[in-house]
Amino acid sequence: MVLLVAAVAALLIAGLLYQLIRWALGRVGAAMAHRRERFALGVLATAMAIFWVGQRSTATFPKTPAFSPPVTQTYVRQVRLMATTLGGSAALREAPP
């Protein structure tokens, strides 16, 4: 049952991502038909390229941006705790007197 829910959730997420990317690329394609919007996209693309070259050519900026350490282990631990809780009760030791 859990596997089925996970599979359905994965398919829904993939479908939503597909729709979002398709919409975004459609917007860019539509913008290319208009002179002012095409110019704005060109300016933004040029600025991004200049920033990228600047980051790669100076020591002021790190070559690789710093990211927080992955939290996958924390998520896995939480899933284990949830599965243990939902999986049924475990036998408890007798309480001390």
N, C-alpha and C positions, 0 to 999 in steps of 0.2 A: 504494500500500500504506500509506504513512504517512498519507495523507488518510483512508483507511478506518479506521485505528486511532484517529486523532484524532476522527473522527465518532462511533465507538463509545464512546470515552472521554467525549465531551461528552454523549452520551445517557445513559450510566451516571451521570454526575455530576448531570445534571438529574433523573433518576429518584430518586437518593438524596436530593437536596434536597427533592423533592416529598414523599417518604415522611417525611423528618424534620419538615418543616413540618406535614404532615397529622397526625403523631403529636403534635406540640406543641399544635396547635389542639385536638385531641381531648382532651388532658390538661386544657387550660383549660376546654373544654366540660364535661368530667366534674366538674371542680372546682366549677363553677357550680351543680351539683345539691346540694352539701353546704354547710350554713350556715357552718361554721368556715373552710372553704377559700375560700368566696366572700368572707368578711370579710378573710382574709389577702390575697387578690388585690386587694381594694379598698384596703387599707392600703398595699400596695406601689405601686399605681397612683397613689394620692394623694401618696405620698412622692416618686415620680418627677416628678409635676407640680409639686410645691413646689420641688424641686431645679431644674427647668427654669426656672420663674419666677425663682428666686433667681439663676440664672446670667445670665438676660437683664436683670435689674434692677440688678445691681451691677457695678462696674468691677473687683472682685477677681478674677473669673473671666473668661477670654477669651470673647468672643462665639462664636468658632468654635474648637473644640479643635484643638490642634496635632497634625498627623500627620507621619510621616516622609515625605520626598519619594518619589515613585513610583520603583519599581525596574524598571519595564517595560523600559527600555533595557538593563539588565543581563541580564534574562531573554532578550531578543531576541538579544543578543550571544552568550549561552551556547548558544542554539538554533542560531545560525549556525555556531558552532565545532563543535557536535556534528554538524550536517548535513555540514559540510566533512569531518570525520573519517570519518563513515560513508559518505560519497559516493564514496569511492575515493581512491587516492593521487594526489597532484599530482606533476608532474615536478620533481625537485630539481636545483638547480644543481650543477655539479661541485665537489667539495671542493677547497679550496686545497692546494697542495703542502706 
